[in-house]
Amino acid sequence: MDNQANQEMSTKKPIKKGNKVVIIGDSFVGKTSIINCLITGNISETKPTIGSQHHNYNFKNDENKEINLDIWDTAGQERFRSVIPMYYKGAKAIIVVFDITNKDTFEGAKKWIEEIEQNNKNSLIFLVANKIDIISQRAISEEQIKDYSRQKKIEYLESSAKENLNVENIFQIVGNKIPTNLDNTINDANNHNKNLNDINEANQNKNYCC
């Protein structure tokens, strides 16, 4: 990876203890819009994420216990694909997003899931179809998506960041599905998150050839 990419992948925001949740998917499927909608209640014009962005979301689960989700929004650009596994390492849950109006992004979601299965077999996986506000332009049938989800034994959900449909519910479903007795693993994940900055900063000082 070149020096510029390392600089772009670096994040300076503080890491807080919580259940690590990573949202991934191809570019322009609405990952950042979903998170903006969750955190602020609305969306604004967004540009493709460079590297990653970090957010915290807190709510009380079905047992009235406080749940903290440590949410990482990752870049969907192809040039960052090789380093994305660093960001979902140690994640309790991974949300894979695709655009319901774009069949190529559904195929892209399948590839992301294949990579997760190879690199992080312990994470819960959730498949999310975004942009259901323009369901008339649906490019993938609900039956096709549900068949795939059953085959992979993953949960399928739908959202519209633009209309704030089902966004908060998705993250609360995710939070309720995460086991609550994983404190040691949570600590390990947070230690890894802290190390991401060190790795990126160290790589910036390397000499790259050709």
N, C-alpha and C positions, 0 to 999 in steps of 0.2 A: 504494500500500500504506500502511496507516495506521501510526501511531507504535508502537502495541502490537505489531503484526505484526513490525515491524523489530526491536523489542527481543527478541521471541521467536525470530527467525531468527538472532540473534547467537550466536556460539560463542566461548568464550575459551580453548579448549584449544590447546596448542602444535601447530604443523604440522611434521611430520617429513618428510624427503625420502623418497619412495617412489613406487610405481606407483599412481596414483589410481584407485580403484574406488568406484563409487557404487551404492548399492542403493535402488531406488525401487519404487513400487507403491501401490495404494490402501491406505487405513487398514484395520487389523485383519487383514492377510494374513500377518503374522508376521515382518516385516522385522527389527524390533528383537530378537525372540526368536531369530532365526537368528544374528544377530551375537553376542548374549549367549552362545548355545550355542557358537559358534566360540571366543570369547575366554575364557570361564570354564568351558566344558564342561557347563553346565547353564543352565536358564532359571528365572526367577522371574516373578511377576506383573508385567506391564508395562502402562504407560499409553501412549496415542498420543504419538509423538515430536513435540516442539515445535521446529520449525525443523530442526536437524540435530544429529547426534552424530558424533564422530570417534574412530576406533580404528586401531591398527596391528597387523598380523599378519605374522609372519615364518616362512618355511619354506625348505627346500632343494628346488629344482626337479629335473626329470628329469636335468639335467646336473650336479647336485650344486652348483649355484650358489645363494647366499643371495638370496631374493626377499622384498622388503618391500612389502606391500600397505597403502596408505593408504586406509582404508575409511571412507566417509561414509554414514551412515544418515539418510535424509531423511524429512520429514513427508509423510503421504499425504493430509492434509486439503485440501479444495478451495481454501480461502482461501490456502494456500501454493503452489498449483500454478504461478502465474505467475512465482515466483522460483526454483523448483527448477532451471530451466536454468542459473542461475548456479552451482549446486553441481555439476552434471555437466559443465560446460565444462572441457575439457582432460583429461577422464577417459580412461584407457586402456581401461577396461571398465565397462559398466553392466549390473547385474543387475536384471532386472525380475521382481518376485515377484507371484504371484497365489495365491489360495486354491483348491485343487482341489475344494473342496466348495461353492464360490460362483461361479456362472457370470458374475455381474456383474463380479467382479474380473478374470476372464479378458478380458472386453470392455474393462475398464479398462486392463489390461496392453497390449492392442492400441493403445489411445489413447496410452499412454506411449511406446510404440515409435514410433508415427507422429511424435510430438513430437521424439523423439531423432533420427530420420532427417532432420527439418527443421533441427534446431539443432546437431547434433554428429555429422556423418557419419563421422568417423574413429574413433569408439569401437567396440570389440567389444561386441556385445549378447548377453546370455545370458538365456533365459527359464526361470524356476524355478517349478515347482508345489510349494507348501508344503502341509503337513498331510496327507501321504500315510499317516500313521498311522491316519487315519479314511477309508481308501480306499473303504469300503463306502458312504460318503456322497458319492462322486465325482459331480460335476455336469457335468463335461466329459470326453468320451471321449479316451483316449490317441491314437486315430487323428486326431481333430479337432485336437488340439494339435500333433501331429507334422506334419500337413499344413500347418498355419499356419507352423510353424518352417521347414519346407522351402521354403515360398513366400518367406519373409523371409530365408532363408539364415542363420539364427541357431541356436545350440545350445540344445537343450531338456534340462533336468535336473529331478530331483525331490528333495524333502527333507521331513524332519519335524524341526522344531526341538524339539518336545516329546519325541521319542524319540531325538534326536541321530542321525538317520539321514541319511547322505550330506552333512552340513553341511560338515565340513572338506574333504571330497573336492571339493565344488563350488568352494571358494575356491582349492584347489590346481590344479584344472583351469583356472580363470580365470588364475591366476598363470603357469601353463605356456604358455598361449596368447598372453600378452602378449609382443611382441618385446622383446629385451633390448638393442637398440641405439638407444634413444630417449632418451638422457640429456638432450639439450637440451630436448626436449619435456617431460620430467619436470620440469626446472627451471622451465619456463614455467608448468606446471600448479601447481607449488608456490607460485610468485610470485602466481598468481591466487588460490589458496586463502588466502594471507596477506592479500590485498586484500579478501576477503569481509568480514572484521571491520571494516576501515576504511570500506567502503561502508555497512554497517549502522549503524555509529556516526555517520557523517556524516548519514545519513538521519534519525537520531533527533533531530538538532538542527534539522531543517527544520520550518517551520510548515505544517500541513495544514489545508485549508479544506473545510468541508462534509462 
